[in-house]
Amino acid sequence: MSNSPHSVPGLPAWIYLPAAVGALFVLVPLIALLGRVDWPNFIPLISSESSRAALILSVQTAATSTLVCVALGVPMALVLARARFPGLRVLRALVLLPLVLPPVVGGIALLYTFGRQGLLGHHLELWGIRIAFSTTAVVLAQSFVSLPFLVVSLEGALRTAGTGYDRIAATLGARPSTVLRTVTLPLVLPGLISGAVLAFARSLGEFGATLTFAGSLQGVTRTLPLEIYLQRETDADSAVALSLLLIVVAAGIVIASAGRRLAGPL
């Protein structure tokens, strides 16, 4: 039997069945959510004072945490991809640990680190610096859970790019910092952008670590996911509308990230 001109060579026909089930598993709940939206009141529901405050805070803290992830994640990815030293695999596993940890566990860990009686928080209190249950705590919680996304994306881009161009630049007399600035980073820029976008999206949707470490203070730590959770208890229509808003924003971010990845150099 000949293959269809639109089929992928070597792809067994049966694979489409579980693929379709998987797609439905993701899409059907989203369709169910769309069916529960109070469309006539959608704009008023998402534009209430508390909703606007939560959305603005979410965007601001997610943007700040993304900058933190870039500042810390780029050096981390470079070390994991290019350095060679004993214990590198263990270090990689520890760096990626937040990917598999329940967010609430991360929040508890941050609380016992930066809280008033925490490992570092106790000393910061002596200087009058309080982090827990503040906007700074939101940024730290989001950065903790988002950092591995940027590191994984950029490390993969660095490994794919290889070290050939870096070696050529070094042979021509360029210093390591010059090679990094003019060769390495421009070469993996699509991967860096993709990782930053994914980190922003993850920060925007963070809930467990934020609630545990930062609490839920309106205008201070109550981000959009926390607002949705609270509205679910008192106003289901508002919770559904805000959920749809968050889905639309997240979908736009993921689509933009995929577009960047596809547009990047092969």
N, C-alpha and C positions, 0 to 999 in steps of 0.2 A: 504494500500500500504506500503510495507516494505521500510525501509531506505537503501540507498546505503551504503556499508561498508566504503566508503571514506567520507561520509557526517558527519557533526558535529551534535551530538544528540541535538534535541530541536531547531535547527536553521531552520526557515521557508525558503522554497525554493525561495520565492519572494525576499528575502533580497539580493540575488546575483545580481539582476538587478541594483538597485541603487549603489551597491558596484562596479559593473563593470563600470557604468557611471562615478562614482567618480574616479576610476583608469584611465579611458580614459581621463578624464578632466585634470589629472596631466601629463599623458604620451604623449598625442598627441602634446602639445606644444613643449615638448622636442624632439619628433621625427621631428617636423617641423623645429626646430633649427638645428638638425643634417643634414637635407636636404639642408640647406643653407650654410653649411661650405665649404669653398674653400680648399678641402683636399690637392691638390697638393702644395699649399702654406701655409699649416697649421703651420708647424714649423717656417718658417720665420715670420709669422704673430704674433705668440706668443713669439718670441724671440727678438723682436726689443728692442732697448735700453729703451724706455719709458715703454714698457710692463714688461721687467725684473725688472726695478726699482719699478714699482707699485706692482708687485708680491712679491718681497723681502720685501718691506715696509709693505705690508699687513700681511705677515707671521710674521714679527718681532713685529708689533704692536698687532696683534691678540694673539701672545704668551704672550706678556707682560700684556695685558688686562686680559688674562685668569689667570695669577698669581695674579693680583689684585682681580679678582672675587673669587679666592680660599681663599685669605687672609681675605677678608671681608665677603664672602658668607658662609663659614663654621661656624663662630660664629653666623651669622644671622640665619642660618638654625637651629642651636642648640637651640637658644633662642626661635624661633617660634615653634619648635617641643617639647621642654621639659619644657620651663618656663611657669609659670602661674601668670599673673598679669592683672589688669584692662587695657583695651585698646589694648589687644593683637590682636584681630581681626582687629581693625583699623590699627594697625602697619603692619599686614600681607598684608592688602589691599594696603597700601601705598608702601610697598616694591615691590609688584608685579605690581604696576601701569605702569612701562615701558613696560610691555608685551602688553598693549592695547593702549598706547599712540602712535600717529604717531611719527616716529623717528625725523622728523623735529621739532616737538614741544620739544622733549628732547634736541635737539641741541640749540634751542632758550633759553631754561631754563639754559643750561650750559653756554651759552654766557653771560646771565645776572647774572651768578654766578661768572664765572672766567674771563670774558672779562675785558678790560681795565677800563670800568666804572661799572663793575659788583659788586655784593655784597661783594665778597671776592677779586676779581681781582683788585679792586681799591687799596686795602691795599697791595696786592702782588706787584703792580707796584711801590710802594714806596720803596720796597726792590730790585727793579730791576728784578723781576720775571714776565715774560710774558708767559701766557699759551695759550690763544686763537691763532688760526692759526699757531700752532706749532705741532710737532710730539707728544708732550705730550697731546695736545688737542685731537688728534686722539685716543690715548689710553683711555683717559677719556670718550670720546663719545662711544667707543666700550664697555667699562666697564659698562657704564650706561645702555645700552640696553641689555647687556649679563648677568649681575648679576642675574636677576630673574630666568634665566634658571637653573643656578647652585643651587640657593636657593630652587626652586621647586623640583628639582631632589633629592637633599640631604635631604630635609625635608621629602619627601615621604619615602625615605630609612630609615630614623630615626624612623618614625612612624611604618613602617612595622617591623623593628627589635625589637621594644618594649624596655622596660627598665629592663627586667628580669636579664640579665647578669650583667648589671651595678649595680643592687641592691645586687647581690651576691658578687661582687667585693668590694662594699662598706661595706658589712657586715663583710668581711674578713679583713677589716682595711685599704683598699686602699683609698688614698685621691682623691678628685674630679678630680684633674689634672691627676693623675695616671690612674684613671678609663677612663677618656677621651682618653688618649694616648694609653693605652694598650688594652682597651675593645671596647669602643664606635666607635672610628674611624676605627680600623681594621674591625669591623663588617659591617660597611656601606661603606667600600672602593669601592666596585663596583658602588654604587650610586654616590659617589664622583667623580670617574673617568668618569662616564657617564655624569654627570653634567658639568665637566670641558671640556669634548669633545664638548658637545653641546654649551657651552659658547664660545669656540674657533671657532666653525663653525659660530655662530651668529656674532661674531666679524669680521670674515673674510668677511662676506657678508654685513656688515654695510655700509649704503650710506647716508641717510638723515641727521642724527645727525652729521656725520663726515663733510659733505659738509657745513652745517650751522655753525658749531662751529670751524672747522679747515680749511675750504677752500680747494683749490685744487692747491697746489704748488708741482711741480714735484720733487720727491726725498725727500720731506719733509712731505706733507700731502696727496698726491695723491695716494690713495690706488687703488687696482685693480677694485672695483666697480666704482670708479670715472673715472678711465682710460677707462673703457668700455663705460661709458656715454659720455665721450668726443670723443672717437673714433667713436661712433655712428653718430656723426654729420659730420665727415670728412672721415672716412674709415669704411664702413659698414662691409666689410669682416673681418677686424681686430676685430671689436666689437663682431662679431659672434664667431670668434675663441677664443677670451678671455672669452666670456660667457661660451663656452663649457669647457674651462679649469677650470673655477670657479665651474661649475656644477660637473665636475669629482672630483675635490678636496672635494667639499661639500658632494657628494655622498659617497666617501670613508670614510669621517669622520662619517657620519650618520650610515653607515654599520658597522664600527668599534665600534661605540657606542652601536648599537643594539646587536652586538656580545658579548660585555662586559656585557650587561644587562642580556642576556640569559645565559651567563656562570656563572653569579653570584649565590650566595647561595639563595635557595628558602626561 
